[in-house]
Amino acid sequence: MKKYYSRPPSVKAKKLADSYMSGELVTPCRLLLVLIISCLLIAGISVSVSQTKVQKTFPKEGKTLVDIPYKFDFNAALRTREEALELYRRPQNLWTVEKKSGLTLEEFWDVYDGKWPVVITDVVQHWPAFNWTKEFFIQKYGKQRVTFKAIVDGIQHVTGYVQPLENFISTLHQSNVNTWNYLEDEVFLLQRPELRKDIGEHIYASENFFSLFPFEIRPWDAAFLWGAKHSRSTLHMDPYNWTAISSVLSGVKKWKLFLPGQDHLLYVQKTSCGFPLECVKYNRYICSICKILSYVVALMLYVYVVMRSFFSIYVHYYIYFIKSPE
């Protein structure tokens, strides 16, 4: 750290200071000038404030903040992320999802939370839940009932069931591309504190705004999901626009992500979320559209092959007909 030492004042500076000390700093003329300037500033501020249009929080009588649609400004979030990346001296890449370990809570909030997805690789393996197995659940909870979905011949054909957990586990090997079972129980872990305890705490979930909800309508903070091979969900956005943390304990989970602002291209369907505090749920049955597109592409290929074969036969016949008289 640098040290600065005071130097003795110069002769010129000393004379100037003595002249100020000897003279009268506050005079009636100076006070009058200050008063006039202050009045002009107050008048100017009053005029500017009176001309400003203040937006009403409640547009109509009886309206509440729930009736005012919330719009997330993703471009502003991207600008904030870009500024944070400059602070951390890292480039911004809009085409990748990074894998991070040793991520600090500050960097998570600045760069990723509510702005960009990230894969954190050094959390789950330290949880006791990381050692869960099928045999463990069959032995401890096999007779206890769970809720799961059975999909037969495409994701648009869904049937819900409530059966013992061992029945669901026994069907995991019977899945294929069009048929599978998917366990999605939102209260199984909450009703069994010993299992909820196996899901370790981590700093990235320390900020939980659901704790502000009244207990009677507070959403759950952990769901038990178990999918067979080929299982998948529709394109959707979680209720309340919450920032979801998905922990993969076993197997592989693939994600298909779309940037915000493309609802008009995805044909989003808005339905009720089914929670006590009403909200909008966004879904898109993209798998059915993919199936339709696959049929269209297959038909186009079939027409192409048929037309090419017909053209080839026609050309060969024409050449043979022309050359045959010789």
N, C-alpha and C positions, 0 to 999 in steps of 0.2 A: 504494500500500500504506500502511495506517495505521501510525503509530509510537506505541508506548505507553511512557511514562516512569514509572519507579518513584517513588512518593511516600514521604516519611518516615512511619513508623508513628505512629499516634495515641498519646496518653498512656495511654489505657485498654488498648489492645492491647499496649503495652510492659509495663505492669504484669502483664498476664495471662501474657505470655511469660516474664517474670522469675519468676513463681510456679511455672510448669511447670519451669523450669530448676532452681529451688531444691529442688523436691520430688522424691521418688523415684518414677520411672515404673514400674519393675518391682518388684513386691512378691510375696511367696509366695502371697498370696490371689489376686492376679490370674493368676499362673501356674497355680494350681489350677483357676481358673474356665475358663481357655483349654483346659486339658487335658480337663476334663469335656465342654465343648462339642465338642471335636474327636472324642472317643470316641463321642458321640451321633451326629455326622454320619457317621462311618465305619460305625457299626452300621446306620444307616438306609439308606446306599447299598448295603451288603452284602445286606440283606433285599430291596431292590427289584430288585437284579440277579439274585438267586437265584430270584425269582418270574417273571422274564422268560423267555418261550419263544423260544429261538433256532431259526430256521428252518434245517433241514438242507439243505446244498447238494446232496448226493447222497441222494435219497429211499431208494433201494434199492442193495444191493450190486451193483456192476457197471455202474451207471448213470453217465453222464457229462453234462456240460453240453449236449452235442449233443442228448441225449434230452429235455431240458427245453424245451418249446415257448416261443418268444419271442413276446411280445405287445407291440406298439408302442402306447403310451399317447398317442393323437392328441390327446385333450382336454388333457393336460398340455402337449403341444407347442404347442397353440393358446394356452394361458394364457401360456406363455413368450413366444410371438410377440406377444401383446397387451401384455405388459409392455415388450417391446422397442420396440414401436410408440409407446407412451407416452413412452419415453425419447427416441425420434427425433421426437416430436411429430407423429405421423401417424395418421390414423384407420384403423381396421381394416374392410376390406370383404370379406365372405365370398362375393361373387358375381362378382369380377373377377380377372383375372390381369394384373398390371401389366407395363408395358414400361419398362425402366430403362436408363440410360446413366450412366457415371461412378460406378458402384456400388462402394463400398469393400468390402474383404474382411470387415471387422468387421460391417458392416450385412448383408452376404450371409449370414454365419453366424448373426447374431442374429435376422433376420427371415424368411429364406427356406430356408436349408439344412435339409432334412429336415422342413420345416414347411409350406411353401407354394411353388407353382411361380412362376417369374418368367421373363420374356423379356428377355434382355440384348442390346441393339441395337448395341453399339460394340466388338465383339470380332472376329467372323468376317471382316469386310471387310478386316482387316489381315493375314490369313493368305495365304500363297502359294497354298494350296488353293482360295481363293476364285476363282482364275482358271482352274480346271480346266474343260475342255470335252469334249464327245463326241469331237471330232476329235483332241484330245490323247491320250485313252485308246485310240482306234483306232490311232493312229500308233505309240504307245509300247508298248501292252500288248494290242493287239487279238488276238494269237494265244495269249495266256496264258489259262489256264482259271480260271473262277470258278464258285462255287456260287450257284444262284438257284432260285426257286420259280416254277412255272407254275400259275396258278389258272384253271380252266375251269369255267364255270357255277356260280359261287359259291365263297366262301372255304373251304367244307367239302371241296372237291375240290382237293387240293394234290398236286403231283408235283415232286420235286426233281431237278435236273439239274446236271451238271458239264460245261461247254462253254466254248469260247473266248469271251472278252469281246465280240468283235465280233458274235457270233451273238446275244447278249443285246441289244446296242445296236440291232441291225437290227429287233428285234421291238417296240421301244418305241412305235411309232406304231400298233400293231395292238390296243391295249387298248380295253376298253369297261367298262361298269359291272359286268359279271359275269365278265369274262375279262381277266387282266393278268399280267405277269411282275414279280417282285420279287427283286432281287439282295440277298442278305444273307450276306456273306462275312466271317467273323470273323478270318481270318488273312491276307487279301490285303494289308492295309497293314503288318502286322507283318513279313511276309516281304519287304517292299520298303521299306527304311529311307529311301530318297529321297522316297517318298510320305508316310511317317509324319512326316518332317521338315517337310513342307509344312503340317502341322497345327500351328499355332503354340501355344506355351504361354500359359496365362493364369492369373491368381491364383486363380480360383474352383475350379480343380482341383488346387491345391497340397496339399490334404489328401487323401491317397490311402491308405486303409487296406488296399488290396490289396497294397501293398508289404510288409505284414506276413506275407503268405502265403508258404509255401515256393515256390521258383521253379518246381518241377515241377508244382504244382497252382494256380499263380497265374492268375486269369482275365485275359483280354485287356483292354486299356484303350482300344482304339479298334476299331470295326467299320466296314466299308465297306457302306453301304446305298444302293441306287439303285432307286427305284420308278417305274414307268410311271404315266401318268395313270390315275386311279381306283384305284390300288393302295392297300391298307390292311391293317392287321393286326387280329387279334382283341383284345378287351379282355384285358389281362394286367398282371402286376406282375413286374418284373425280378427275377432270382435274387439271393439274399442281401439282398434289400430295399435294394439300393444306390441311391444318389442319381444318376440318369442325367443326363448333359448331352448334349442333342441339338443338333447344329450343322447348320443348313440352308444349304448352299452354293449351291443353285440351286432355283428353283421355290417351291412353297408346301406347307407341311405343317400339317394341322389336327389338333387334339387333342380328345379327349373324356375329361374327367376326372371321377372320382367321389371323394367324400370317404371316408376309411377308416371301417370299422365298418358297411358295408352288404353284406357278403358274403352274408348270408341273403337279400337281395333280388336279387342278381345271379347266383345259382346257379353259384358258382365251382367249377371243377374243379381238384383238386390232383393234379399229376403230378410225375415226376422232372424235375429241371432239366437232367440230362445232363452236369453238370460232374464233374471228378474228385473234388472234395469234395462229397458228396451234399447236396442242398438241395431244397426244395419249390418247384415252379413253379405259379403261379396263372394260369389261363386261363378265358376265357368266350367262347364262340362267339356273340357278341351279334348278328353280322350274320345268322346263320341264324334267330335268333329274330325279328329285325326283318322278315325275309322272310316268316316265318309270320304275324306280326302284320299285315303288309300284305295277305296273302291273306284273313285274317279280316275286316279292315276293308273290303276290296273286296267280299267276300261279303255283309257287312251292308248296304253301300250298294246292292248289287244287289237284295237282299230288300226294302229300303226303297222303291226305285224301282218294283219290281213291285207291291208292296202298295199304293202310292199310286196307280199307274195302275189297278189293279183297283178300288180304292175310287172313283176318279173315274168309271170306266165304270159301276159299279153305281149311283152317285148319279144320273148322267145318265139311265140307263135307267129308274130308278124315277120320276124326275120326268116323263119322257116318257110312261110307262105311266099315271100318274095323270092327266096333263093331256090325253091323247089322246081320251078319250070326249067331251070338250067340243068 
